[in-house]
Amino acid sequence: MARLLLFNKPFGVLSQFTDRNAPAGRATLSDFIAVPGVYPAGRLDRDSEGLLLLTDDGRLQARIAEPRFKLPKTYLVQVEGDPQDAALEPLRKGVRLKDGMTLPAGVARIDPPDLWPRDPPIRVRKSVPDSWLRITIREGRNRQVRRMTAAVGLPTLRLVRWSVGDWTLAGIMPGAFAQIAA
């Protein structure tokens, strides 16, 4: 039976087990996970937090990571600004980025979620409000959510991937993982 790890990747951690080409001292998955034979199914940027799935099953890894399967990924996103519903409409229809149009995203304003503090904290500007969005996408372009929010004038301050498909981060603290049978 395949193993699946649900890892809550902290801010600043690379989504790989080694960092051969970078300066020493950057955190990697090997600093948190000592389970042999598992590999990330997809990526999560170093400056993003949240759910990263790892598995020892190549077919499951492909099903999770391959864009053609369009597995929904939901993010809790703190943005700069106070968007009204009309400002979010372009995200719901698809946004033109340098690499083409995105698929429509599910977008909703939400109350600030009950999350762990980020280390280091986000920058706060007294003169600029911020707000939280829940964004669900079905593709996985490089830094896609950040580029989408920037394209509509809402720079991302904090990005937490909350779920991939039916798997969620619920109950998993930063730096910890839950192992389940897949």
PyMOL commands that place a pseudoatom at each C-alpha (Angstrom):
pseudoatom trace, name=CA, resn=MET, resi=1, chain=A, elem=C, hetatm=0, pos=[0.000, 0.000, 0.000]
pseudoatom trace, name=CA, resn=ALA, resi=2, chain=A, elem=C, hetatm=0, pos=[1.269, 3.469, -0.901]
pseudoatom trace, name=CA, resn=ARG, resi=3, chain=A, elem=C, hetatm=0, pos=[2.343, 5.877, 1.813]
pseudoatom trace, name=CA, resn=LEU, resi=4, chain=A, elem=C, hetatm=0, pos=[1.240, 9.495, 1.735]
pseudoatom trace, name=CA, resn=LEU, resi=5, chain=A, elem=C, hetatm=0, pos=[2.646, 12.206, 3.991]
pseudoatom trace, name=CA, resn=LEU, resi=6, chain=A, elem=C, hetatm=0, pos=[0.764, 15.453, 4.570]
pseudoatom trace, name=CA, resn=PHE, resi=7, chain=A, elem=C, hetatm=0, pos=[3.470, 17.935, 5.561]
pseudoatom trace, name=CA, resn=ASN, resi=8, chain=A, elem=C, hetatm=0, pos=[2.888, 21.465, 6.817]
pseudoatom trace, name=CA, resn=LYS, resi=9, chain=A, elem=C, hetatm=0, pos=[5.826, 23.183, 5.138]
pseudoatom trace, name=CA, resn=PRO, resi=10, chain=A, elem=C, hetatm=0, pos=[7.007, 26.217, 7.086]
pseudoatom trace, name=CA, resn=PHE, resi=11, chain=A, elem=C, hetatm=0, pos=[7.969, 29.495, 5.435]
pseudoatom trace, name=CA, resn=GLY, resi=12, chain=A, elem=C, hetatm=0, pos=[11.545, 29.417, 4.123]
pseudoatom trace, name=CA, resn=VAL, resi=13, chain=A, elem=C, hetatm=0, pos=[11.794, 25.658, 3.603]
pseudoatom trace, name=CA, resn=LEU, resi=14, chain=A, elem=C, hetatm=0, pos=[12.673, 24.306, 0.145]
pseudoatom trace, name=CA, resn=SER, resi=15, chain=A, elem=C, hetatm=0, pos=[10.319, 21.664, -1.297]
pseudoatom trace, name=CA, resn=GLN, resi=16, chain=A, elem=C, hetatm=0, pos=[13.200, 19.247, -1.869]
pseudoatom trace, name=CA, resn=PHE, resi=17, chain=A, elem=C, hetatm=0, pos=[15.455, 17.081, 0.273]
pseudoatom trace, name=CA, resn=THR, resi=18, chain=A, elem=C, hetatm=0, pos=[18.791, 18.635, -0.739]
pseudoatom trace, name=CA, resn=ASP, resi=19, chain=A, elem=C, hetatm=0, pos=[20.062, 22.081, -1.642]
pseudoatom trace, name=CA, resn=ARG, resi=20, chain=A, elem=C, hetatm=0, pos=[23.279, 21.356, -3.567]
pseudoatom trace, name=CA, resn=ASN, resi=21, chain=A, elem=C, hetatm=0, pos=[23.437, 24.592, -5.550]
pseudoatom trace, name=CA, resn=ALA, resi=22, chain=A, elem=C, hetatm=0, pos=[22.662, 27.084, -2.828]
pseudoatom trace, name=CA, resn=PRO, resi=23, chain=A, elem=C, hetatm=0, pos=[24.405, 28.589, 0.161]
pseudoatom trace, name=CA, resn=ALA, resi=24, chain=A, elem=C, hetatm=0, pos=[24.581, 26.364, 3.213]
pseudoatom trace, name=CA, resn=GLY, resi=25, chain=A, elem=C, hetatm=0, pos=[21.956, 26.860, 5.822]
pseudoatom trace, name=CA, resn=ARG, resi=26, chain=A, elem=C, hetatm=0, pos=[18.748, 26.877, 3.775]
pseudoatom trace, name=CA, resn=ALA, resi=27, chain=A, elem=C, hetatm=0, pos=[16.201, 24.507, 5.271]
pseudoatom trace, name=CA, resn=THR, resi=28, chain=A, elem=C, hetatm=0, pos=[15.052, 21.530, 3.197]
pseudoatom trace, name=CA, resn=LEU, resi=29, chain=A, elem=C, hetatm=0, pos=[12.595, 18.672, 3.657]
pseudoatom trace, name=CA, resn=SER, resi=30, chain=A, elem=C, hetatm=0, pos=[15.384, 16.543, 5.141]
pseudoatom trace, name=CA, resn=ASP, resi=31, chain=A, elem=C, hetatm=0, pos=[15.392, 18.854, 8.179]
pseudoatom trace, name=CA, resn=PHE, resi=32, chain=A, elem=C, hetatm=0, pos=[11.827, 17.730, 8.958]
pseudoatom trace, name=CA, resn=ILE, resi=33, chain=A, elem=C, hetatm=0, pos=[11.170, 14.347, 7.325]
pseudoatom trace, name=CA, resn=ALA, resi=34, chain=A, elem=C, hetatm=0, pos=[13.222, 11.209, 7.948]
pseudoatom trace, name=CA, resn=VAL, resi=35, chain=A, elem=C, hetatm=0, pos=[10.930, 8.799, 6.097]
pseudoatom trace, name=CA, resn=PRO, resi=36, chain=A, elem=C, hetatm=0, pos=[12.868, 6.886, 3.434]
pseudoatom trace, name=CA, resn=GLY, resi=37, chain=A, elem=C, hetatm=0, pos=[11.561, 6.532, -0.112]
pseudoatom trace, name=CA, resn=VAL, resi=38, chain=A, elem=C, hetatm=0, pos=[9.062, 9.402, -0.211]
pseudoatom trace, name=CA, resn=TYR, resi=39, chain=A, elem=C, hetatm=0, pos=[9.210, 12.266, -2.698]
pseudoatom trace, name=CA, resn=PRO, resi=40, chain=A, elem=C, hetatm=0, pos=[7.255, 15.505, -3.071]
pseudoatom trace, name=CA, resn=ALA, resi=41, chain=A, elem=C, hetatm=0, pos=[4.183, 15.374, -5.289]
pseudoatom trace, name=CA, resn=GLY, resi=42, chain=A, elem=C, hetatm=0, pos=[4.391, 18.907, -6.629]
pseudoatom trace, name=CA, resn=ARG, resi=43, chain=A, elem=C, hetatm=0, pos=[6.133, 21.938, -5.213]
pseudoatom trace, name=CA, resn=LEU, resi=44, chain=A, elem=C, hetatm=0, pos=[5.464, 24.808, -2.894]
pseudoatom trace, name=CA, resn=ASP, resi=45, chain=A, elem=C, hetatm=0, pos=[7.609, 27.924, -3.161]
pseudoatom trace, name=CA, resn=ARG, resi=46, chain=A, elem=C, hetatm=0, pos=[10.153, 28.641, -0.451]
pseudoatom trace, name=CA, resn=ASP, resi=47, chain=A, elem=C, hetatm=0, pos=[8.236, 31.759, 0.593]
pseudoatom trace, name=CA, resn=SER, resi=48, chain=A, elem=C, hetatm=0, pos=[4.893, 29.917, 0.753]
pseudoatom trace, name=CA, resn=GLU, resi=49, chain=A, elem=C, hetatm=0, pos=[3.611, 27.787, 3.603]
pseudoatom trace, name=CA, resn=GLY, resi=50, chain=A, elem=C, hetatm=0, pos=[1.266, 24.911, 4.023]
pseudoatom trace, name=CA, resn=LEU, resi=51, chain=A, elem=C, hetatm=0, pos=[0.339, 21.548, 2.620]
pseudoatom trace, name=CA, resn=LEU, resi=52, chain=A, elem=C, hetatm=0, pos=[2.974, 19.634, 0.701]
pseudoatom trace, name=CA, resn=LEU, resi=53, chain=A, elem=C, hetatm=0, pos=[2.193, 16.024, -0.176]
pseudoatom trace, name=CA, resn=LEU, resi=54, chain=A, elem=C, hetatm=0, pos=[4.919, 13.380, -0.326]
pseudoatom trace, name=CA, resn=THR, resi=55, chain=A, elem=C, hetatm=0, pos=[4.494, 9.776, -1.434]
pseudoatom trace, name=CA, resn=ASP, resi=56, chain=A, elem=C, hetatm=0, pos=[6.408, 6.616, -2.277]
pseudoatom trace, name=CA, resn=ASP, resi=57, chain=A, elem=C, hetatm=0, pos=[4.020, 5.775, -5.153]
pseudoatom trace, name=CA, resn=GLY, resi=58, chain=A, elem=C, hetatm=0, pos=[4.984, 7.164, -8.581]
pseudoatom trace, name=CA, resn=ARG, resi=59, chain=A, elem=C, hetatm=0, pos=[1.478, 6.891, -10.036]
pseudoatom trace, name=CA, resn=LEU, resi=60, chain=A, elem=C, hetatm=0, pos=[-0.041, 8.700, -7.072]
pseudoatom trace, name=CA, resn=GLN, resi=61, chain=A, elem=C, hetatm=0, pos=[2.691, 11.329, -7.299]
pseudoatom trace, name=CA, resn=ALA, resi=62, chain=A, elem=C, hetatm=0, pos=[1.823, 11.919, -10.972]
pseudoatom trace, name=CA, resn=ARG, resi=63, chain=A, elem=C, hetatm=0, pos=[-1.913, 12.099, -10.248]
pseudoatom trace, name=CA, resn=ILE, resi=64, chain=A, elem=C, hetatm=0, pos=[-1.316, 14.744, -7.591]
pseudoatom trace, name=CA, resn=ALA, resi=65, chain=A, elem=C, hetatm=0, pos=[1.307, 16.815, -9.420]
pseudoatom trace, name=CA, resn=GLU, resi=66, chain=A, elem=C, hetatm=0, pos=[0.337, 16.617, -13.090]
pseudoatom trace, name=CA, resn=PRO, resi=67, chain=A, elem=C, hetatm=0, pos=[-1.708, 19.625, -14.260]
pseudoatom trace, name=CA, resn=ARG, resi=68, chain=A, elem=C, hetatm=0, pos=[-3.735, 17.464, -16.664]
pseudoatom trace, name=CA, resn=PHE, resi=69, chain=A, elem=C, hetatm=0, pos=[-5.520, 15.878, -13.689]
pseudoatom trace, name=CA, resn=LYS, resi=70, chain=A, elem=C, hetatm=0, pos=[-6.630, 19.360, -12.506]
pseudoatom trace, name=CA, resn=LEU, resi=71, chain=A, elem=C, hetatm=0, pos=[-6.690, 18.440, -8.819]
pseudoatom trace, name=CA, resn=PRO, resi=72, chain=A, elem=C, hetatm=0, pos=[-8.066, 21.474, -6.929]
pseudoatom trace, name=CA, resn=LYS, resi=73, chain=A, elem=C, hetatm=0, pos=[-5.617, 23.308, -4.674]
pseudoatom trace, name=CA, resn=THR, resi=74, chain=A, elem=C, hetatm=0, pos=[-6.995, 25.755, -2.123]
pseudoatom trace, name=CA, resn=TYR, resi=75, chain=A, elem=C, hetatm=0, pos=[-4.934, 28.594, -0.694]
pseudoatom trace, name=CA, resn=LEU, resi=76, chain=A, elem=C, hetatm=0, pos=[-5.529, 31.059, 2.131]
pseudoatom trace, name=CA, resn=VAL, resi=77, chain=A, elem=C, hetatm=0, pos=[-4.052, 34.283, 0.808]
pseudoatom trace, name=CA, resn=GLN, resi=78, chain=A, elem=C, hetatm=0, pos=[-3.395, 37.519, 2.663]
pseudoatom trace, name=CA, resn=VAL, resi=79, chain=A, elem=C, hetatm=0, pos=[-3.312, 40.357, 0.159]
pseudoatom trace, name=CA, resn=GLU, resi=80, chain=A, elem=C, hetatm=0, pos=[-2.517, 44.013, 0.314]
pseudoatom trace, name=CA, resn=GLY, resi=81, chain=A, elem=C, hetatm=0, pos=[-5.670, 46.052, -0.211]
pseudoatom trace, name=CA, resn=ASP, resi=82, chain=A, elem=C, hetatm=0, pos=[-9.369, 45.794, 0.554]
pseudoatom trace, name=CA, resn=PRO, resi=83, chain=A, elem=C, hetatm=0, pos=[-10.950, 44.321, -2.582]
pseudoatom trace, name=CA, resn=GLN, resi=84, chain=A, elem=C, hetatm=0, pos=[-14.666, 44.442, -3.161]
pseudoatom trace, name=CA, resn=ASP, resi=85, chain=A, elem=C, hetatm=0, pos=[-16.426, 41.664, -5.057]
pseudoatom trace, name=CA, resn=ALA, resi=86, chain=A, elem=C, hetatm=0, pos=[-16.040, 43.373, -8.453]
pseudoatom trace, name=CA, resn=ALA, resi=87, chain=A, elem=C, hetatm=0, pos=[-12.252, 43.513, -8.000]
pseudoatom trace, name=CA, resn=LEU, resi=88, chain=A, elem=C, hetatm=0, pos=[-12.183, 39.721, -7.545]
pseudoatom trace, name=CA, resn=GLU, resi=89, chain=A, elem=C, hetatm=0, pos=[-14.216, 38.994, -10.679]
pseudoatom trace, name=CA, resn=PRO, resi=90, chain=A, elem=C, hetatm=0, pos=[-11.177, 38.864, -13.017]
pseudoatom trace, name=CA, resn=LEU, resi=91, chain=A, elem=C, hetatm=0, pos=[-9.729, 36.053, -10.873]
pseudoatom trace, name=CA, resn=ARG, resi=92, chain=A, elem=C, hetatm=0, pos=[-13.005, 34.142, -11.220]
pseudoatom trace, name=CA, resn=LYS, resi=93, chain=A, elem=C, hetatm=0, pos=[-12.942, 34.507, -15.011]
pseudoatom trace, name=CA, resn=GLY, resi=94, chain=A, elem=C, hetatm=0, pos=[-9.239, 33.880, -15.570]
pseudoatom trace, name=CA, resn=VAL, resi=95, chain=A, elem=C, hetatm=0, pos=[-6.321, 36.305, -15.623]
pseudoatom trace, name=CA, resn=ARG, resi=96, chain=A, elem=C, hetatm=0, pos=[-3.890, 36.948, -18.460]
pseudoatom trace, name=CA, resn=LEU, resi=97, chain=A, elem=C, hetatm=0, pos=[-0.341, 36.291, -17.286]
pseudoatom trace, name=CA, resn=LYS, resi=98, chain=A, elem=C, hetatm=0, pos=[2.884, 36.352, -19.314]
pseudoatom trace, name=CA, resn=ASP, resi=99, chain=A, elem=C, hetatm=0, pos=[2.484, 32.604, -19.944]
pseudoatom trace, name=CA, resn=GLY, resi=100, chain=A, elem=C, hetatm=0, pos=[-1.175, 32.894, -21.037]
pseudoatom trace, name=CA, resn=MET, resi=101, chain=A, elem=C, hetatm=0, pos=[-4.655, 32.909, -19.538]
pseudoatom trace, name=CA, resn=THR, resi=102, chain=A, elem=C, hetatm=0, pos=[-5.266, 31.100, -16.287]
pseudoatom trace, name=CA, resn=LEU, resi=103, chain=A, elem=C, hetatm=0, pos=[-8.267, 28.890, -15.769]
pseudoatom trace, name=CA, resn=PRO, resi=104, chain=A, elem=C, hetatm=0, pos=[-11.055, 30.486, -13.726]
pseudoatom trace, name=CA, resn=ALA, resi=105, chain=A, elem=C, hetatm=0, pos=[-10.387, 30.348, -9.975]
pseudoatom trace, name=CA, resn=GLY, resi=106, chain=A, elem=C, hetatm=0, pos=[-12.755, 29.991, -7.074]
pseudoatom trace, name=CA, resn=VAL, resi=107, chain=A, elem=C, hetatm=0, pos=[-12.330, 33.152, -4.987]
pseudoatom trace, name=CA, resn=ALA, resi=108, chain=A, elem=C, hetatm=0, pos=[-14.000, 34.350, -1.792]
pseudoatom trace, name=CA, resn=ARG, resi=109, chain=A, elem=C, hetatm=0, pos=[-13.187, 36.966, 0.810]
pseudoatom trace, name=CA, resn=ILE, resi=110, chain=A, elem=C, hetatm=0, pos=[-12.792, 35.371, 4.233]
pseudoatom trace, name=CA, resn=ASP, resi=111, chain=A, elem=C, hetatm=0, pos=[-12.264, 36.506, 7.796]
pseudoatom trace, name=CA, resn=PRO, resi=112, chain=A, elem=C, hetatm=0, pos=[-8.647, 36.283, 8.946]
pseudoatom trace, name=CA, resn=PRO, resi=113, chain=A, elem=C, hetatm=0, pos=[-8.051, 32.550, 9.515]
pseudoatom trace, name=CA, resn=ASP, resi=114, chain=A, elem=C, hetatm=0, pos=[-6.802, 31.152, 12.808]
pseudoatom trace, name=CA, resn=LEU, resi=115, chain=A, elem=C, hetatm=0, pos=[-3.266, 30.298, 11.651]
pseudoatom trace, name=CA, resn=TRP, resi=116, chain=A, elem=C, hetatm=0, pos=[0.069, 29.970, 13.386]
pseudoatom trace, name=CA, resn=PRO, resi=117, chain=A, elem=C, hetatm=0, pos=[2.269, 33.092, 13.422]
pseudoatom trace, name=CA, resn=ARG, resi=118, chain=A, elem=C, hetatm=0, pos=[4.602, 33.339, 10.463]
pseudoatom trace, name=CA, resn=ASP, resi=119, chain=A, elem=C, hetatm=0, pos=[8.327, 33.528, 11.129]
pseudoatom trace, name=CA, resn=PRO, resi=120, chain=A, elem=C, hetatm=0, pos=[9.381, 36.077, 10.041]
pseudoatom trace, name=CA, resn=PRO, resi=121, chain=A, elem=C, hetatm=0, pos=[6.148, 38.083, 10.254]
pseudoatom trace, name=CA, resn=ILE, resi=122, chain=A, elem=C, hetatm=0, pos=[4.751, 39.730, 7.138]
pseudoatom trace, name=CA, resn=ARG, resi=123, chain=A, elem=C, hetatm=0, pos=[5.418, 43.399, 6.598]
pseudoatom trace, name=CA, resn=VAL, resi=124, chain=A, elem=C, hetatm=0, pos=[2.620, 45.588, 7.911]
pseudoatom trace, name=CA, resn=ARG, resi=125, chain=A, elem=C, hetatm=0, pos=[1.967, 49.094, 6.636]
pseudoatom trace, name=CA, resn=LYS, resi=126, chain=A, elem=C, hetatm=0, pos=[-0.362, 51.213, 8.735]
pseudoatom trace, name=CA, resn=SER, resi=127, chain=A, elem=C, hetatm=0, pos=[-1.597, 53.184, 5.723]
pseudoatom trace, name=CA, resn=VAL, resi=128, chain=A, elem=C, hetatm=0, pos=[-2.415, 50.131, 3.558]
pseudoatom trace, name=CA, resn=PRO, resi=129, chain=A, elem=C, hetatm=0, pos=[-5.162, 47.692, 4.597]
pseudoatom trace, name=CA, resn=ASP, resi=130, chain=A, elem=C, hetatm=0, pos=[-4.894, 43.971, 4.047]
pseudoatom trace, name=CA, resn=SER, resi=131, chain=A, elem=C, hetatm=0, pos=[-7.487, 41.246, 3.664]
pseudoatom trace, name=CA, resn=TRP, resi=132, chain=A, elem=C, hetatm=0, pos=[-7.762, 37.473, 3.283]
pseudoatom trace, name=CA, resn=LEU, resi=133, chain=A, elem=C, hetatm=0, pos=[-9.000, 35.457, 0.320]
pseudoatom trace, name=CA, resn=ARG, resi=134, chain=A, elem=C, hetatm=0, pos=[-9.649, 31.767, -0.222]
pseudoatom trace, name=CA, resn=ILE, resi=135, chain=A, elem=C, hetatm=0, pos=[-8.489, 30.923, -3.756]
pseudoatom trace, name=CA, resn=THR, resi=136, chain=A, elem=C, hetatm=0, pos=[-8.930, 27.531, -5.422]
pseudoatom trace, name=CA, resn=ILE, resi=137, chain=A, elem=C, hetatm=0, pos=[-7.096, 26.758, -8.659]
pseudoatom trace, name=CA, resn=ARG, resi=138, chain=A, elem=C, hetatm=0, pos=[-6.914, 23.645, -10.831]
pseudoatom trace, name=CA, resn=GLU, resi=139, chain=A, elem=C, hetatm=0, pos=[-3.562, 24.208, -12.463]
pseudoatom trace, name=CA, resn=GLY, resi=140, chain=A, elem=C, hetatm=0, pos=[-0.104, 24.680, -11.014]
pseudoatom trace, name=CA, resn=ARG, resi=141, chain=A, elem=C, hetatm=0, pos=[1.986, 27.234, -12.827]
pseudoatom trace, name=CA, resn=ASN, resi=142, chain=A, elem=C, hetatm=0, pos=[5.075, 28.641, -11.183]
pseudoatom trace, name=CA, resn=ARG, resi=143, chain=A, elem=C, hetatm=0, pos=[4.052, 31.133, -8.461]
pseudoatom trace, name=CA, resn=GLN, resi=144, chain=A, elem=C, hetatm=0, pos=[0.597, 31.227, -10.047]
pseudoatom trace, name=CA, resn=VAL, resi=145, chain=A, elem=C, hetatm=0, pos=[-1.508, 32.530, -7.151]
pseudoatom trace, name=CA, resn=ARG, resi=146, chain=A, elem=C, hetatm=0, pos=[0.997, 35.300, -6.399]
pseudoatom trace, name=CA, resn=ARG, resi=147, chain=A, elem=C, hetatm=0, pos=[1.088, 36.327, -10.063]
pseudoatom trace, name=CA, resn=MET, resi=148, chain=A, elem=C, hetatm=0, pos=[-2.713, 36.241, -10.325]
pseudoatom trace, name=CA, resn=THR, resi=149, chain=A, elem=C, hetatm=0, pos=[-3.283, 38.470, -7.304]
pseudoatom trace, name=CA, resn=ALA, resi=150, chain=A, elem=C, hetatm=0, pos=[-0.561, 40.874, -8.461]
pseudoatom trace, name=CA, resn=ALA, resi=151, chain=A, elem=C, hetatm=0, pos=[-2.183, 41.045, -11.918]
pseudoatom trace, name=CA, resn=VAL, resi=152, chain=A, elem=C, hetatm=0, pos=[-5.388, 42.394, -10.355]
pseudoatom trace, name=CA, resn=GLY, resi=153, chain=A, elem=C, hetatm=0, pos=[-3.575, 44.875, -8.082]
pseudoatom trace, name=CA, resn=LEU, resi=154, chain=A, elem=C, hetatm=0, pos=[-3.611, 42.790, -4.886]
pseudoatom trace, name=CA, resn=PRO, resi=155, chain=A, elem=C, hetatm=0, pos=[-0.026, 41.840, -4.002]
pseudoatom trace, name=CA, resn=THR, resi=156, chain=A, elem=C, hetatm=0, pos=[0.238, 38.692, -1.885]
pseudoatom trace, name=CA, resn=LEU, resi=157, chain=A, elem=C, hetatm=0, pos=[1.627, 39.150, 1.613]
pseudoatom trace, name=CA, resn=ARG, resi=158, chain=A, elem=C, hetatm=0, pos=[1.188, 35.588, 2.890]
pseudoatom trace, name=CA, resn=LEU, resi=159, chain=A, elem=C, hetatm=0, pos=[0.253, 32.401, 1.062]
pseudoatom trace, name=CA, resn=VAL, resi=160, chain=A, elem=C, hetatm=0, pos=[-0.797, 29.185, 2.817]
pseudoatom trace, name=CA, resn=ARG, resi=161, chain=A, elem=C, hetatm=0, pos=[-1.835, 26.140, 0.790]
pseudoatom trace, name=CA, resn=TRP, resi=162, chain=A, elem=C, hetatm=0, pos=[-4.634, 24.645, 2.835]
pseudoatom trace, name=CA, resn=SER, resi=163, chain=A, elem=C, hetatm=0, pos=[-5.712, 21.681, 0.716]
pseudoatom trace, name=CA, resn=VAL, resi=164, chain=A, elem=C, hetatm=0, pos=[-4.973, 19.567, -2.333]
pseudoatom trace, name=CA, resn=GLY, resi=165, chain=A, elem=C, hetatm=0, pos=[-7.962, 17.559, -3.490]
pseudoatom trace, name=CA, resn=ASP, resi=166, chain=A, elem=C, hetatm=0, pos=[-9.534, 16.057, -0.370]
pseudoatom trace, name=CA, resn=TRP, resi=167, chain=A, elem=C, hetatm=0, pos=[-6.340, 16.259, 1.706]
pseudoatom trace, name=CA, resn=THR, resi=168, chain=A, elem=C, hetatm=0, pos=[-6.118, 19.196, 4.124]
pseudoatom trace, name=CA, resn=LEU, resi=169, chain=A, elem=C, hetatm=0, pos=[-3.750, 20.734, 6.600]
pseudoatom trace, name=CA, resn=ALA, resi=170, chain=A, elem=C, hetatm=0, pos=[-6.284, 20.536, 9.450]
pseudoatom trace, name=CA, resn=GLY, resi=171, chain=A, elem=C, hetatm=0, pos=[-4.583, 19.601, 12.724]
pseudoatom trace, name=CA, resn=ILE, resi=172, chain=A, elem=C, hetatm=0, pos=[-1.016, 19.578, 11.355]
pseudoatom trace, name=CA, resn=MET, resi=173, chain=A, elem=C, hetatm=0, pos=[1.301, 22.180, 12.861]
pseudoatom trace, name=CA, resn=PRO, resi=174, chain=A, elem=C, hetatm=0, pos=[4.140, 23.809, 10.872]
pseudoatom trace, name=CA, resn=GLY, resi=175, chain=A, elem=C, hetatm=0, pos=[7.103, 21.468, 10.473]
pseudoatom trace, name=CA, resn=ALA, resi=176, chain=A, elem=C, hetatm=0, pos=[4.999, 18.407, 11.310]
pseudoatom trace, name=CA, resn=PHE, resi=177, chain=A, elem=C, hetatm=0, pos=[3.435, 15.753, 9.092]
pseudoatom trace, name=CA, resn=ALA, resi=178, chain=A, elem=C, hetatm=0, pos=[0.750, 13.108, 9.206]
pseudoatom trace, name=CA, resn=GLN, resi=179, chain=A, elem=C, hetatm=0, pos=[1.274, 9.781, 7.464]
pseudoatom trace, name=CA, resn=ILE, resi=180, chain=A, elem=C, hetatm=0, pos=[-1.749, 8.082, 5.939]
pseudoatom trace, name=CA, resn=ALA, resi=181, chain=A, elem=C, hetatm=0, pos=[-2.320, 5.082, 3.696]
pseudoatom trace, name=CA, resn=ALA, resi=182, chain=A, elem=C, hetatm=0, pos=[-3.202, 6.160, 0.181]
for i in range(1, 182): cmd.bond("trace and resi %d" % i, "trace and resi %d" % (i + 1))
show_as sticks, trace
zoom trace
